[in-house]
């Protein structure tokens, strides 16, 4: 990851000090970097396939083009975090103050815009229209997901289908793009590209499902934020949606009220009920089914240490605690 860090820091260079300061602040904030890791592993897992096709460009896990692709998806992801924290009025992420809390909303929004535009500059440098198509579509879908989530806020009528649509747009789309990019750049067979897309899409869905489970069942120290934050922000996630559909009438009334107008006493009671009602078990089963679908997408890939690492990553997403 040192080589990737070098590319990220080099591409962040700008003549505007505040842009670099805000960018470095959030990128160094201790994230998992799962999306760029996906790019690197997918490049390795498809290397032998590409090597048999003389027309494909060289793309090893640590090649300049692979590192550029990995940095691009990290920049896009970081831009979404900057914008998310402003929209959500968040003040804490990963156990430290958010960029908007430190630098203000205006700087966070504008630096998010810079990261998007820098990512597209880097795409142009790769001179691959198919890559630009994948990333342009992903960026557009992510923005649609953000708006869908905004529409769902403080709405107790949100059902599981609407919830899943949001996370497939907002979170899973960039996972899908990250997994597909190396094969798209190399011009590999559509079956390989589709399989990697399936892996990334369902892995990203599982990742967000687990995130939403941990908002009720995790450790505040490990999560780096207060538990129940989604409910405080009026966001109906799968545990809450399930509790609304399965709970007693008094429970449903309390949960619906908390979504519309959060109250600390109601939130504490709901947190306790979520943990004791079995709804987290259901959400975990949904996440496990998504991981199984993700793994099935790798069937077309030959055995390799990189494919094994992709399988391990799927297990990690399901079993993580933060």
C-alpha positions as protocol buffer text, in pm:
chain_id: "A"
residue {
  index: 1
  type: UNK
  ca { x: 0 y: 0 z: 0 }
}
residue {
  index: 2
  type: UNK
  ca { x: 304 y: 229 z: 25 }
}
residue {
  index: 3
  type: UNK
  ca { x: 311 y: 267 z: -354 }
}
residue {
  index: 4
  type: UNK
  ca { x: -58 y: 358 z: -353 }
}
residue {
  index: 5
  type: UNK
  ca { x: -3 y: 612 z: -75 }
}
residue {
  index: 6
  type: UNK
  ca { x: 274 y: 771 z: -282 }
}
residue {
  index: 7
  type: UNK
  ca { x: 43 y: 808 z: -584 }
}
residue {
  index: 8
  type: UNK
  ca { x: -237 y: 951 z: -369 }
}
residue {
  index: 9
  type: UNK
  ca { x: -11 y: 1211 z: -208 }
}
residue {
  index: 10
  type: UNK
  ca { x: 144 y: 1305 z: -543 }
}
residue {
  index: 11
  type: UNK
  ca { x: -197 y: 1352 z: -708 }
}
residue {
  index: 12
  type: UNK
  ca { x: -317 y: 1568 z: -418 }
}
residue {
  index: 13
  type: UNK
  ca { x: -53 y: 1831 z: -488 }
}
residue {
  index: 14
  type: UNK
  ca { x: -201 y: 2171 z: -567 }
}
residue {
  index: 15
  type: UNK
  ca { x: -103 y: 2537 z: -547 }
}
residue {
  index: 16
  type: UNK
  ca { x: -397 y: 2600 z: -310 }
}
residue {
  index: 17
  type: UNK
  ca { x: -281 y: 2507 z: 44 }
}
residue {
  index: 18
  type: UNK
  ca { x: -630 y: 2465 z: 194 }
}
residue {
  index: 19
  type: UNK
  ca { x: -729 y: 2212 z: -72 }
}
residue {
  index: 20
  type: UNK
  ca { x: -429 y: 1994 z: 9 }
}
residue {
  index: 21
  type: UNK
  ca { x: -476 y: 2043 z: 383 }
}
residue {
  index: 22
  type: UNK
  ca { x: -841 y: 1930 z: 384 }
}
residue {
  index: 23
  type: UNK
  ca { x: -772 y: 1644 z: 141 }
}
residue {
  index: 24
  type: UNK
  ca { x: -482 y: 1511 z: 346 }
}
residue {
  index: 25
  type: UNK
  ca { x: -685 y: 1544 z: 667 }
}
residue {
  index: 26
  type: UNK
  ca { x: -964 y: 1315 z: 552 }
}
residue {
  index: 27
  type: UNK
  ca { x: -751 y: 1072 z: 347 }
}
residue {
  index: 28
  type: UNK
  ca { x: -523 y: 1015 z: 646 }
}
residue {
  index: 29
  type: UNK
  ca { x: -826 y: 956 z: 870 }
}
residue {
  index: 30
  type: UNK
  ca { x: -773 y: 584 z: 911 }
}
residue {
  index: 31
  type: UNK
  ca { x: -1014 y: 438 z: 654 }
}
residue {
  index: 32
  type: UNK
  ca { x: -998 y: 74 z: 543 }
}
residue {
  index: 33
  type: UNK
  ca { x: -928 y: 158 z: 176 }
}
residue {
  index: 34
  type: UNK
  ca { x: -1137 y: -140 z: 71 }
}
residue {
  index: 35
  type: UNK
  ca { x: -1223 y: 10 z: -268 }
}
residue {
  index: 36
  type: UNK
  ca { x: -863 y: 65 z: -385 }
}
residue {
  index: 37
  type: UNK
  ca { x: -772 y: -276 z: -243 }
}
residue {
  index: 38
  type: UNK
  ca { x: -1047 y: -420 z: -461 }
}
residue {
  index: 39
  type: UNK
  ca { x: -884 y: -262 z: -767 }
}
residue {
  index: 40
  type: UNK
  ca { x: -544 y: -409 z: -677 }
}
residue {
  index: 41
  type: UNK
  ca { x: -682 y: -758 z: -607 }
}
residue {
  index: 42
  type: UNK
  ca { x: -897 y: -762 z: -921 }
}
residue {
  index: 43
  type: UNK
  ca { x: -591 y: -663 z: -1126 }
}
residue {
  index: 44
  type: UNK
  ca { x: -396 y: -953 z: -979 }
}
residue {
  index: 45
  type: UNK
  ca { x: -682 y: -1200 z: -1017 }
}
residue {
  index: 46
  type: UNK
  ca { x: -717 y: -1125 z: -1390 }
}
residue {
  index: 47
  type: UNK
  ca { x: -346 y: -1100 z: -1473 }
}
residue {
  index: 48
  type: UNK
  ca { x: -311 y: -1456 z: -1606 }
}
residue {
  index: 49
  type: UNK
  ca { x: -619 y: -1414 z: -1826 }
}
residue {
  index: 50
  type: UNK
  ca { x: -483 y: -1089 z: -1967 }
}
residue {
  index: 51
  type: UNK
  ca { x: -135 y: -1234 z: -2018 }
}
residue {
  index: 52
  type: UNK
  ca { x: -278 y: -1484 z: -2267 }
}
residue {
  index: 53
  type: UNK
  ca { x: -420 y: -1199 z: -2478 }
}
residue {
  index: 54
  type: UNK
  ca { x: -142 y: -1010 z: -2654 }
}
residue {
  index: 55
  type: UNK
  ca { x: -355 y: -703 z: -2727 }
}
residue {
  index: 56
  type: UNK
  ca { x: -422 y: -619 z: -2361 }
}
residue {
  index: 57
  type: UNK
  ca { x: -218 y: -349 z: -2185 }
}
residue {
  index: 58
  type: UNK
  ca { x: 10 y: -464 z: -1902 }
}
residue {
  index: 59
  type: UNK
  ca { x: -159 y: -429 z: -1564 }
}
residue {
  index: 60
  type: UNK
  ca { x: 4 y: -588 z: -1262 }
}
residue {
  index: 61
  type: UNK
  ca { x: -124 y: -510 z: -910 }
}
residue {
  index: 62
  type: UNK
  ca { x: 155 y: -255 z: -859 }
}
residue {
  index: 63
  type: UNK
  ca { x: 171 y: -118 z: -1215 }
}
residue {
  index: 64
  type: UNK
  ca { x: 131 y: 258 z: -1264 }
}
residue {
  index: 65
  type: UNK
  ca { x: -207 y: 214 z: -1433 }
}
residue {
  index: 66
  type: UNK
  ca { x: -342 y: -7 z: -1152 }
}
residue {
  index: 67
  type: UNK
  ca { x: -225 y: 236 z: -885 }
}
residue {
  index: 68
  type: UNK
  ca { x: -382 y: 522 z: -1079 }
}
residue {
  index: 69
  type: UNK
  ca { x: -716 y: 338 z: -1094 }
}
residue {
  index: 70
  type: UNK
  ca { x: -695 y: 261 z: -722 }
}
residue {
  index: 71
  type: UNK
  ca { x: -621 y: 625 z: -638 }
}
residue {
  index: 72
  type: UNK
  ca { x: -910 y: 741 z: -856 }
}
residue {
  index: 73
  type: UNK
  ca { x: -1167 y: 533 z: -668 }
}
residue {
  index: 74
  type: UNK
  ca { x: -1021 y: 647 z: -335 }
}
residue {
  index: 75
  type: UNK
  ca { x: -1058 y: 1012 z: -443 }
}
residue {
  index: 76
  type: UNK
  ca { x: -1418 y: 958 z: -550 }
}
residue {
  index: 77
  type: UNK
  ca { x: -1496 y: 782 z: -222 }
}
residue {
  index: 78
  type: UNK
  ca { x: -1328 y: 1057 z: -20 }
}
residue {
  index: 79
  type: UNK
  ca { x: -1527 y: 1323 z: -205 }
}
residue {
  index: 80
  type: UNK
  ca { x: -1850 y: 1144 z: -110 }
}
residue {
  index: 81
  type: UNK
  ca { x: -1741 y: 1137 z: 256 }
}
residue {
  index: 82
  type: UNK
  ca { x: -1674 y: 1511 z: 256 }
}
residue {
  index: 83
  type: UNK
  ca { x: -2015 y: 1583 z: 106 }
}
residue {
  index: 84
  type: UNK
  ca { x: -2192 y: 1324 z: 327 }
}
residue {
  index: 85
  type: UNK
  ca { x: -2066 y: 1478 z: 649 }
}
residue {
  index: 86
  type: UNK
  ca { x: -2191 y: 1820 z: 544 }
}
residue {
  index: 87
  type: UNK
  ca { x: -2536 y: 1687 z: 446 }
}
residue {
  index: 88
  type: UNK
  ca { x: -2561 y: 1483 z: 769 }
}
residue {
  index: 89
  type: UNK
  ca { x: -2417 y: 1765 z: 982 }
}
residue {
  index: 90
  type: UNK
  ca { x: -2175 y: 1507 z: 1125 }
}
residue {
  index: 91
  type: UNK
  ca { x: -1904 y: 1614 z: 1367 }
}
residue {
  index: 92
  type: UNK
  ca { x: -1727 y: 1281 z: 1431 }
}
residue {
  index: 93
  type: UNK
  ca { x: -1589 y: 1015 z: 1197 }
}
residue {
  index: 94
  type: UNK
  ca { x: -1347 y: 737 z: 1295 }
}
residue {
  index: 95
  type: UNK
  ca { x: -1292 y: 879 z: 1644 }
}
residue {
  index: 96
  type: UNK
  ca { x: -1193 y: 1227 z: 1529 }
}
residue {
  index: 97
  type: UNK
  ca { x: -1358 y: 1549 z: 1417 }
}
residue {
  index: 98
  type: UNK
  ca { x: -1495 y: 1551 z: 1063 }
}
residue {
  index: 99
  type: UNK
  ca { x: -1341 y: 1782 z: 805 }
}
residue {
  index: 100
  type: UNK
  ca { x: -1648 y: 2007 z: 810 }
}
residue {
  index: 101
  type: UNK
  ca { x: -1618 y: 2040 z: 1189 }
}
residue {
  index: 102
  type: UNK
  ca { x: -1253 y: 2145 z: 1154 }
}
residue {
  index: 103
  type: UNK
  ca { x: -1251 y: 2348 z: 831 }
}
residue {
  index: 104
  type: UNK
  ca { x: -1618 y: 2441 z: 785 }
}
residue {
  index: 105
  type: UNK
  ca { x: -1890 y: 2328 z: 544 }
}
residue {
  index: 106
  type: UNK
  ca { x: -1783 y: 2549 z: 254 }
}
residue {
  index: 107
  type: UNK
  ca { x: -1426 y: 2418 z: 249 }
}
residue {
  index: 108
  type: UNK
  ca { x: -1546 y: 2057 z: 276 }
}
residue {
  index: 109
  type: UNK
  ca { x: -1788 y: 2089 z: -15 }
}
residue {
  index: 110
  type: UNK
  ca { x: -1537 y: 2267 z: -238 }
}
residue {
  index: 111
  type: UNK
  ca { x: -1254 y: 2023 z: -163 }
}
residue {
  index: 112
  type: UNK
  ca { x: -1495 y: 1737 z: -234 }
}
residue {
  index: 113
  type: UNK
  ca { x: -1556 y: 1900 z: -573 }
}
residue {
  index: 114
  type: UNK
  ca { x: -1179 y: 1926 z: -624 }
}
residue {
  index: 115
  type: UNK
  ca { x: -1133 y: 1554 z: -553 }
}
residue {
  index: 116
  type: UNK
  ca { x: -1404 y: 1464 z: -805 }
}
residue {
  index: 117
  type: UNK
  ca { x: -1244 y: 1684 z: -1071 }
}
residue {
  index: 118
  type: UNK
  ca { x: -893 y: 1557 z: -994 }
}
residue {
  index: 119
  type: UNK
  ca { x: -1020 y: 1199 z: -1027 }
}
residue {
  index: 120
  type: UNK
  ca { x: -1155 y: 1280 z: -1373 }
}
residue {
  index: 121
  type: UNK
  ca { x: -826 y: 1445 z: -1470 }
}
residue {
  index: 122
  type: UNK
  ca { x: -654 y: 1120 z: -1378 }
}
residue {
  index: 123
  type: UNK
  ca { x: -904 y: 919 z: -1583 }
}
residue {
  index: 124
  type: UNK
  ca { x: -822 y: 1127 z: -1890 }
}
residue {
  index: 125
  type: UNK
  ca { x: -455 y: 1047 z: -1833 }
}
residue {
  index: 126
  type: UNK
  ca { x: -531 y: 675 z: -1863 }
}
residue {
  index: 127
  type: UNK
  ca { x: -669 y: 736 z: -2214 }
}
residue {
  index: 128
  type: UNK
  ca { x: -941 y: 470 z: -2180 }
}
residue {
  index: 129
  type: UNK
  ca { x: -1294 y: 566 z: -2279 }
}
residue {
  index: 130
  type: UNK
  ca { x: -1440 y: 243 z: -2129 }
}
residue {
  index: 131
  type: UNK
  ca { x: -1280 y: 326 z: -1792 }
}
residue {
  index: 132
  type: UNK
  ca { x: -1419 y: 679 z: -1808 }
}
residue {
  index: 133
  type: UNK
  ca { x: -1761 y: 534 z: -1887 }
}
residue {
  index: 134
  type: UNK
  ca { x: -1756 y: 304 z: -1583 }
}
residue {
  index: 135
  type: UNK
  ca { x: -1646 y: 580 z: -1347 }
}
residue {
  index: 136
  type: UNK
  ca { x: -1876 y: 848 z: -1490 }
}
residue {
  index: 137
  type: UNK
  ca { x: -2173 y: 614 z: -1449 }
}
residue {
  index: 138
  type: UNK
  ca { x: -2066 y: 521 z: -1096 }
}
residue {
  index: 139
  type: UNK
  ca { x: -2030 y: 885 z: -992 }
}
residue {
  index: 140
  type: UNK
  ca { x: -2373 y: 968 z: -1133 }
}
residue {
  index: 141
  type: UNK
  ca { x: -2540 y: 671 z: -961 }
}
residue {
  index: 142
  type: UNK
  ca { x: -2374 y: 757 z: -628 }
}
residue {
  index: 143
  type: UNK
  ca { x: -2518 y: 1109 z: -651 }
}
residue {
  index: 144
  type: UNK
  ca { x: -2862 y: 963 z: -724 }
}
residue {
  index: 145
  type: UNK
  ca { x: -2822 y: 738 z: -420 }
}
residue {
  index: 146
  type: UNK
  ca { x: -2742 y: 1036 z: -200 }
}
residue {
  index: 147
  type: UNK
  ca { x: -3061 y: 1210 z: -315 }
}
residue {
  index: 148
  type: UNK
  ca { x: -3267 y: 892 z: -263 }
}
residue {
  index: 149
  type: UNK
  ca { x: -3133 y: 865 z: 91 }
}
residue {
  index: 150
  type: UNK
  ca { x: -3225 y: 1229 z: 152 }
}
residue {
  index: 151
  type: UNK
  ca { x: -3579 y: 1153 z: 33 }
}
residue {
  index: 152
  type: UNK
  ca { x: -3599 y: 854 z: 268 }
}
residue {
  index: 153
  type: UNK
  ca { x: -3494 y: 1051 z: 575 }
}
residue {
  index: 154
  type: UNK
  ca { x: -3763 y: 1093 z: 841 }
}
residue {
  index: 155
  type: UNK
  ca { x: -3997 y: 867 z: 643 }
}
residue {
  index: 156
  type: UNK
  ca { x: -4123 y: 569 z: 850 }
}
residue {
  index: 157
  type: UNK
  ca { x: -4287 y: 420 z: 539 }
}
residue {
  index: 158
  type: UNK
  ca { x: -3952 y: 329 z: 379 }
}
residue {
  index: 159
  type: UNK
  ca { x: -3952 y: -45 z: 309 }
}
residue {
  index: 160
  type: UNK
  ca { x: -3671 y: -294 z: 254 }
}
residue {
  index: 161
  type: UNK
  ca { x: -3678 y: -252 z: -125 }
}
residue {
  index: 162
  type: UNK
  ca { x: -3632 y: 126 z: -103 }
}
residue {
  index: 163
  type: UNK
  ca { x: -3357 y: 82 z: 153 }
}
residue {
  index: 164
  type: UNK
  ca { x: -3170 y: -169 z: -64 }
}
residue {
  index: 165
  type: UNK
  ca { x: -3200 y: 59 z: -367 }
}
residue {
  index: 166
  type: UNK
  ca { x: -3027 y: 336 z: -174 }
}
residue {
  index: 167
  type: UNK
  ca { x: -2733 y: 122 z: -65 }
}
residue {
  index: 168
  type: UNK
  ca { x: -2692 y: -35 z: -409 }
}
residue {
  index: 169
  type: UNK
  ca { x: -2668 y: 316 z: -554 }
}
residue {
  index: 170
  type: UNK
  ca { x: -2485 y: 498 z: -275 }
}
residue {
  index: 171
  type: UNK
  ca { x: -2236 y: 233 z: -159 }
}
residue {
  index: 172
  type: UNK
  ca { x: -2236 y: -77 z: -378 }
}
residue {
  index: 173
  type: UNK
  ca { x: -2193 y: 106 z: -710 }
}
residue {
  index: 174
  type: UNK
  ca { x: -1837 y: 219 z: -634 }
}
residue {
  index: 175
  type: UNK
  ca { x: -1748 y: -130 z: -508 }
}
residue {
  index: 176
  type: UNK
  ca { x: -1881 y: -269 z: -837 }
}
residue {
  index: 177
  type: UNK
  ca { x: -1682 y: -18 z: -1041 }
}
residue {
  index: 178
  type: UNK
  ca { x: -1365 y: -86 z: -841 }
}
residue {
  index: 179
  type: UNK
  ca { x: -1387 y: -460 z: -905 }
}
residue {
  index: 180
  type: UNK
  ca { x: -1459 y: -417 z: -1277 }
}
residue {
  index: 181
  type: UNK
  ca { x: -1202 y: -150 z: -1364 }
}
residue {
  index: 182
  type: UNK
  ca { x: -890 y: -365 z: -1424 }
}
residue {
  index: 183
  type: UNK
  ca { x: -1080 y: -602 z: -1655 }
}
residue {
  index: 184
  type: UNK
  ca { x: -1246 y: -311 z: -1836 }
}
residue {
  index: 185
  type: UNK
  ca { x: -911 y: -136 z: -1882 }
}
residue {
  index: 186
  type: UNK
  ca { x: -764 y: -454 z: -2029 }
}
residue {
  index: 187
  type: UNK
  ca { x: -1062 y: -518 z: -2255 }
}
residue {
  index: 188
  type: UNK
  ca { x: -1125 y: -865 z: -2113 }
}
residue {
  index: 189
  type: UNK
  ca { x: -1422 y: -1087 z: -2197 }
}
residue {
  index: 190
  type: UNK
  ca { x: -1762 y: -948 z: -2088 }
}
residue {
  index: 191
  type: UNK
  ca { x: -1819 y: -1261 z: -1875 }
}
residue {
  index: 192
  type: UNK
  ca { x: -1513 y: -1176 z: -1663 }
}
residue {
  index: 193
  type: UNK
  ca { x: -1618 y: -812 z: -1631 }
}
residue {
  index: 194
  type: UNK
  ca { x: -1973 y: -913 z: -1535 }
}
residue {
  index: 195
  type: UNK
  ca { x: -1850 y: -1162 z: -1276 }
}
residue {
  index: 196
  type: UNK
  ca { x: -1626 y: -905 z: -1111 }
}
residue {
  index: 197
  type: UNK
  ca { x: -1910 y: -654 z: -1121 }
}
residue {
  index: 198
  type: UNK
  ca { x: -2136 y: -907 z: -949 }
}
residue {
  index: 199
  type: UNK
  ca { x: -1871 y: -961 z: -682 }
}
residue {
  index: 200
  type: UNK
  ca { x: -1825 y: -590 z: -617 }
}
residue {
  index: 201
  type: UNK
  ca { x: -2194 y: -503 z: -624 }
}
residue {
  index: 202
  type: UNK
  ca { x: -2295 y: -766 z: -369 }
}
residue {
  index: 203
  type: UNK
  ca { x: -1984 y: -713 z: -158 }
}
residue {
  index: 204
  type: UNK
  ca { x: -2065 y: -342 z: -135 }
}
residue {
  index: 205
  type: UNK
  ca { x: -2425 y: -418 z: -41 }
}
residue {
  index: 206
  type: UNK
  ca { x: -2309 y: -653 z: 234 }
}
residue {
  index: 207
  type: UNK
  ca { x: -2057 y: -395 z: 354 }
}
residue {
  index: 208
  type: UNK
  ca { x: -2329 y: -132 z: 402 }
}
residue {
  index: 209
  type: UNK
  ca { x: -2565 y: -383 z: 564 }
}
residue {
  index: 210
  type: UNK
  ca { x: -2297 y: -470 z: 819 }
}
residue {
  index: 211
  type: UNK
  ca { x: -2230 y: -99 z: 875 }
}
residue {
  index: 212
  type: UNK
  ca { x: -2598 y: -51 z: 955 }
}
residue {
  index: 213
  type: UNK
  ca { x: -2597 y: -352 z: 1189 }
}
residue {
  index: 214
  type: UNK
  ca { x: -2291 y: -219 z: 1371 }
}
residue {
  index: 215
  type: UNK
  ca { x: -2470 y: 113 z: 1424 }
}
residue {
  index: 216
  type: UNK
  ca { x: -2675 y: -82 z: 1680 }
}
residue {
  index: 217
  type: UNK
  ca { x: -2450 y: -372 z: 1780 }
}
residue {
  index: 218
  type: UNK
  ca { x: -2096 y: -236 z: 1748 }
}
residue {
  index: 219
  type: UNK
  ca { x: -1861 y: -76 z: 1996 }
}
residue {
  index: 220
  type: UNK
  ca { x: -1852 y: 303 z: 2002 }
}
residue {
  index: 221
  type: UNK
  ca { x: -1476 y: 288 z: 2052 }
}
residue {
  index: 222
  type: UNK
  ca { x: -1424 y: 69 z: 1745 }
}
residue {
  index: 223
  type: UNK
  ca { x: -1685 y: 245 z: 1531 }
}
residue {
  index: 224
  type: UNK
  ca { x: -1550 y: 590 z: 1613 }
}
residue {
  index: 225
  type: UNK
  ca { x: -1898 y: 736 z: 1649 }
}
residue {
  index: 226
  type: UNK
  ca { x: -2203 y: 725 z: 1873 }
}
residue {
  index: 227
  type: UNK
  ca { x: -2424 y: 417 z: 1826 }
}
residue {
  index: 228
  type: UNK
  ca { x: -2770 y: 487 z: 1688 }
}
residue {
  index: 229
  type: UNK
  ca { x: -2649 y: 778 z: 1475 }
}
residue {
  index: 230
  type: UNK
  ca { x: -2855 y: 668 z: 1173 }
}
residue {
  index: 231
  type: UNK
  ca { x: -3173 y: 672 z: 1381 }
}
residue {
  index: 232
  type: UNK
  ca { x: -3084 y: 1013 z: 1525 }
}
residue {
  index: 233
  type: UNK
  ca { x: -3052 y: 1140 z: 1167 }
}
residue {
  index: 234
  type: UNK
  ca { x: -3392 y: 993 z: 1078 }
}
residue {
  index: 235
  type: UNK
  ca { x: -3246 y: 728 z: 844 }
}
residue {
  index: 236
  type: UNK
  ca { x: -3451 y: 406 z: 835 }
}
residue {
  index: 237
  type: UNK
  ca { x: -3196 y: 123 z: 797 }
}
residue {
  index: 238
  type: UNK
  ca { x: -3278 y: -248 z: 772 }
}
residue {
  index: 239
  type: UNK
  ca { x: -3283 y: -322 z: 1149 }
}
residue {
  index: 240
  type: UNK
  ca { x: -3530 y: -35 z: 1203 }
}
residue {
  index: 241
  type: UNK
  ca { x: -3739 y: -124 z: 896 }
}
residue {
  index: 242
  type: UNK
  ca { x: -3762 y: -484 z: 1020 }
}
residue {
  index: 243
  type: UNK
  ca { x: -3857 y: -373 z: 1371 }
}
residue {
  index: 244
  type: UNK
  ca { x: -4130 y: -154 z: 1220 }
}
residue {
  index: 245
  type: UNK
  ca { x: -4275 y: -453 z: 1034 }
}
residue {
  index: 246
  type: UNK
  ca { x: -4240 y: -710 z: 1315 }
}
residue {
  index: 247
  type: UNK
  ca { x: -4276 y: -511 z: 1636 }
}
residue {
  index: 248
  type: UNK
  ca { x: -4578 y: -472 z: 1861 }
}
residue {
  index: 249
  type: UNK
  ca { x: -4809 y: -174 z: 1795 }
}
residue {
  index: 250
  type: UNK
  ca { x: -4648 y: 31 z: 2077 }
}
residue {
  index: 251
  type: UNK
  ca { x: -4302 y: -48 z: 1938 }
}
residue {
  index: 252
  type: UNK
  ca { x: -4401 y: 48 z: 1585 }
}
residue {
  index: 253
  type: UNK
  ca { x: -4548 y: 374 z: 1712 }
}
residue {
  index: 254
  type: UNK
  ca { x: -4233 y: 458 z: 1910 }
}
residue {
  index: 255
  type: UNK
  ca { x: -4002 y: 374 z: 1617 }
}
residue {
  index: 256
  type: UNK
  ca { x: -4208 y: 573 z: 1366 }
}
residue {
  index: 257
  type: UNK
  ca { x: -4206 y: 871 z: 1601 }
}
residue {
  index: 258
  type: UNK
  ca { x: -3828 y: 845 z: 1649 }
}
residue {
  index: 259
  type: UNK
  ca { x: -3768 y: 842 z: 1272 }
}
residue {
  index: 260
  type: UNK
  ca { x: -3973 y: 1158 z: 1224 }
}
residue {
  index: 261
  type: UNK
  ca { x: -3861 y: 1341 z: 1538 }
}
residue {
  index: 262
  type: UNK
  ca { x: -3576 y: 1168 z: 1725 }
}
residue {
  index: 263
  type: UNK
  ca { x: -3585 y: 1184 z: 2104 }
}
residue {
  index: 264
  type: UNK
  ca { x: -3293 y: 1055 z: 2313 }
}
residue {
  index: 265
  type: UNK
  ca { x: -3515 y: 856 z: 2551 }
}
residue {
  index: 266
  type: UNK
  ca { x: -3695 y: 687 z: 2261 }
}
residue {
  index: 267
  type: UNK
  ca { x: -3366 y: 615 z: 2087 }
}
residue {
  index: 268
  type: UNK
  ca { x: -3220 y: 442 z: 2393 }
}
residue {
  index: 269
  type: UNK
  ca { x: -3533 y: 226 z: 2425 }
}
residue {
  index: 270
  type: UNK
  ca { x: -3524 y: 141 z: 2054 }
}
residue {
  index: 271
  type: UNK
  ca { x: -3153 y: 54 z: 2066 }
}
residue {
  index: 272
  type: UNK
  ca { x: -3229 y: -195 z: 2343 }
}
residue {
  index: 273
  type: UNK
  ca { x: -3525 y: -341 z: 2155 }
}
residue {
  index: 274
  type: UNK
  ca { x: -3329 y: -377 z: 1832 }
}
residue {
  index: 275
  type: UNK
  ca { x: -3064 y: -577 z: 2016 }
}
residue {
  index: 276
  type: UNK
  ca { x: -3313 y: -809 z: 2186 }
}
residue {
  index: 277
  type: UNK
  ca { x: -3575 y: -857 z: 1914 }
}
residue {
  index: 278
  type: UNK
  ca { x: -3388 y: -1070 z: 1658 }
}
residue {
  index: 279
  type: UNK
  ca { x: -3396 y: -807 z: 1383 }
}
residue {
  index: 280
  type: UNK
  ca { x: -3015 y: -792 z: 1379 }
}
residue {
  index: 281
  type: UNK
  ca { x: -3008 y: -1167 z: 1308 }
}
residue {
  index: 282
  type: UNK
  ca { x: -3232 y: -1108 z: 1007 }
}
residue {
  index: 283
  type: UNK
  ca { x: -3013 y: -825 z: 878 }
}
residue {
  index: 284
  type: UNK
  ca { x: -2707 y: -1047 z: 922 }
}
residue {
  index: 285
  type: UNK
  ca { x: -2872 y: -1320 z: 713 }
}
residue {
  index: 286
  type: UNK
  ca { x: -2944 y: -1068 z: 437 }
}
residue {
  index: 287
  type: UNK
  ca { x: -2578 y: -960 z: 448 }
}
residue {
  index: 288
  type: UNK
  ca { x: -2463 y: -1323 z: 438 }
}
residue {
  index: 289
  type: UNK
  ca { x: -2680 y: -1388 z: 132 }
}
residue {
  index: 290
  type: UNK
  ca { x: -2519 y: -1088 z: -39 }
}
residue {
  index: 291
  type: UNK
  ca { x: -2171 y: -1223 z: 39 }
}
residue {
  index: 292
  type: UNK
  ca { x: -2269 y: -1561 z: -109 }
}
residue {
  index: 293
  type: UNK
  ca { x: -2381 y: -1384 z: -427 }
}
residue {
  index: 294
  type: UNK
  ca { x: -2054 y: -1189 z: -433 }
}
residue {
  index: 295
  type: UNK
  ca { x: -1848 y: -1507 z: -408 }
}
residue {
  index: 296
  type: UNK
  ca { x: -2045 y: -1666 z: -694 }
}
residue {
  index: 297
  type: UNK
  ca { x: -1928 y: -1383 z: -919 }
}
residue {
  index: 298
  type: UNK
  ca { x: -1570 y: -1510 z: -891 }
}
residue {
  index: 299
  type: UNK
  ca { x: -1649 y: -1850 z: -1046 }
}
residue {
  index: 300
  type: UNK
  ca { x: -1515 y: -1745 z: -1387 }
}
residue {
  index: 301
  type: UNK
  ca { x: -1173 y: -1651 z: -1245 }
}
residue {
  index: 302
  type: UNK
  ca { x: -886 y: -1901 z: -1234 }
}
residue {
  index: 303
  type: UNK
  ca { x: -743 y: -2001 z: -897 }
}
residue {
  index: 304
  type: UNK
  ca { x: -473 y: -1767 z: -772 }
}
residue {
  index: 305
  type: UNK
  ca { x: -356 y: -1604 z: -448 }
}
residue {
  index: 306
  type: UNK
  ca { x: -542 y: -1290 z: -557 }
}
residue {
  index: 307
  type: UNK
  ca { x: -870 y: -1478 z: -600 }
}
residue {
  index: 308
  type: UNK
  ca { x: -816 y: -1627 z: -255 }
}
residue {
  index: 309
  type: UNK
  ca { x: -767 y: -1276 z: -118 }
}
residue {
  index: 310
  type: UNK
  ca { x: -1094 y: -1165 z: -279 }
}
residue {
  index: 311
  type: UNK
  ca { x: -1268 y: -1456 z: -106 }
}
residue {
  index: 312
  type: UNK
  ca { x: -1101 y: -1360 z: 222 }
}
residue {
  index: 313
  type: UNK
  ca { x: -1214 y: -1000 z: 174 }
}
residue {
  index: 314
  type: UNK
  ca { x: -1574 y: -1119 z: 143 }
}
residue {
  index: 315
  type: UNK
  ca { x: -1541 y: -1304 z: 475 }
}
residue {
  index: 316
  type: UNK
  ca { x: -1385 y: -998 z: 638 }
}
residue {
  index: 317
  type: UNK
  ca { x: -1672 y: -774 z: 527 }
}
residue {
  index: 318
  type: UNK
  ca { x: -1923 y: -1006 z: 695 }
}
residue {
  index: 319
  type: UNK
  ca { x: -1725 y: -1063 z: 1014 }
}
residue {
  index: 320
  type: UNK
  ca { x: -1580 y: -717 z: 1082 }
}
residue {
  index: 321
  type: UNK
  ca { x: -1652 y: -525 z: 1401 }
}
residue {
  index: 322
  type: UNK
  ca { x: -1587 y: -169 z: 1281 }
}
